[in-house]
């Protein structure tokens, strides 16, 4: 059986060389590169420096249901209440000023999860980890606002 067109030693060598260049660029970009080298460097748009004597904040949403359960909602995706953590953080000032905006999240929960108990109350807050020399030195829980679903 005769090899098809482009399957000769020269074509294979060219393809292997191209693969080696791409893999080399990925390895270099991952080890030494920055966002300027994307897609061969890391996307650091979400990374930031934390002061070793500062604090780490993490927004949360907790809900009470008609089944008398208290649940912390997973904000890592929009599949729970129709918005992700970033969207909630972006609207946080407005939500604190007008907690009735949380009603939209209760409605989204009902639409996304018709088989689950309805929400009766939503509470938004954040966990704060206090750092000293880069290590956890304390913890605080701040509650920003809550909304009772009518």
C-alpha positions in Angstrom: 0.0 0.0 0.0 1.4 3.4 -1.0 1.4 6.3 1.4 -1.0 9.2 0.6 0.1 12.6 -0.5 1.9 14.6 2.2 2.8 11.5 4.2 6.4 11.4 3.2 9.4 11.9 5.5 9.7 15.6 4.7 6.0 16.3 5.5 6.2 14.4 8.7 9.4 16.3 9.7 7.7 19.6 9.0 4.7 18.7 11.1 6.8 17.4 14.0 8.9 20.6 13.8 5.7 22.7 14.0 4.4 20.7 16.9 7.8 21.1 18.7 7.8 24.9 18.1 4.2 25.2 19.5 5.0 23.0 22.5 8.2 25.0 23.1 6.3 28.3 23.0 3.7 27.0 25.5 6.4 25.7 27.9 8.3 29.0 27.7 5.2 31.1 28.0 4.0 29.1 31.0 7.3 29.3 32.8 8.6 32.8 31.9 5.8 34.5 30.0 3.1 36.9 30.9 -0.2 38.1 29.4 1.6 39.8 26.5 2.5 36.4 25.1 -1.1 35.1 25.2 -2.1 32.4 23.9 1.4 31.2 24.7 1.5 32.9 28.1 -0.8 32.8 31.1 -3.9 34.8 31.4 -3.3 36.7 34.7 -6.3 39.0 34.5 -7.8 37.4 37.6 -4.7 37.2 39.7 -3.6 39.9 42.0 -1.2 40.5 44.8 -2.5 40.2 48.4 -0.7 42.2 51.1 0.8 39.7 53.5 -0.6 41.8 56.3 -3.9 42.6 54.6 -7.1 40.6 54.1 -8.8 38.2 51.7 -12.5 38.8 51.1 -15.0 36.2 49.7 -18.5 37.2 48.8 -21.3 34.8 49.7 -25.1 34.4 49.3 -27.0 32.3 51.8 -30.7 31.5 51.5 -33.5 30.1 53.6 -36.1 27.9 51.9 -39.7 26.8 52.4 -38.3 23.5 53.6 -36.7 25.3 56.6 -33.2 24.7 55.3 -30.4 27.2 55.3 -28.1 26.9 52.3 -24.9 28.7 51.1 -25.4 29.2 47.4 -22.6 28.1 45.1 -21.6 31.4 43.3 -19.0 29.8 41.1 -21.5 29.5 38.2 -24.7 31.2 37.3 -26.6 27.9 37.4 -27.9 28.4 41.0 -29.5 31.9 41.0 -28.9 33.2 37.4 -25.8 35.3 38.2 -22.2 34.5 39.0 -20.1 35.8 41.8 -18.6 38.5 39.5 -22.0 39.8 38.5 -23.2 39.9 42.1 -20.0 41.7 43.2 -20.5 44.2 40.4 -24.0 45.0 41.7 -23.2 44.8 45.4 -23.5 48.6 46.1 -26.9 48.6 44.4 -28.1 45.5 46.3 -27.0 47.0 49.6 -28.8 50.3 48.8 -31.9 48.5 47.6 -32.1 44.9 49.0 -35.4 44.3 47.1 -33.1 43.6 44.1 -32.5 40.2 45.7 -36.1 39.4 44.7 -34.8 38.8 41.2 -32.4 36.2 42.5 -35.3 34.4 44.3 -37.3 34.5 41.1 -34.4 33.1 39.1 -33.9 30.3 41.6 -37.6 29.3 41.2 -37.3 29.3 37.4 -34.0 27.4 37.4 -35.0 24.9 40.1 -38.8 24.3 39.9 -38.3 21.0 41.8 -36.5 22.6 44.8 -38.2 24.4 47.7 -38.8 28.1 47.2 -36.6 30.8 48.8 -37.9 32.7 51.8 -34.9 34.9 52.6 -31.7 35.8 50.9 -28.6 37.2 52.8 -25.5 38.7 51.2 -22.2 39.0 53.0 -18.5 38.2 52.9 -16.0 36.1 54.8 -12.9 38.1 55.6 -9.6 36.3 56.4 -7.1 38.6 58.2 -3.5 38.0 57.3 -0.3 38.5 59.4 2.9 37.8 57.6 1.0 36.0 54.9 -0.7 33.6 57.2 -4.3 33.5 58.5 -4.5 35.4 61.7 -8.2 35.8 62.2 -11.6 35.5 60.5 -14.6 37.8 60.3 -18.0 37.4 58.8 -19.6 40.5 57.5 -23.4 40.6 56.6 -24.3 43.3 54.1 -28.0 43.0 53.7 -30.9 40.5 53.5 -34.2 40.3 51.8 -37.4 38.5 52.9 -39.2 37.1 49.9 -42.8 38.3 49.8 
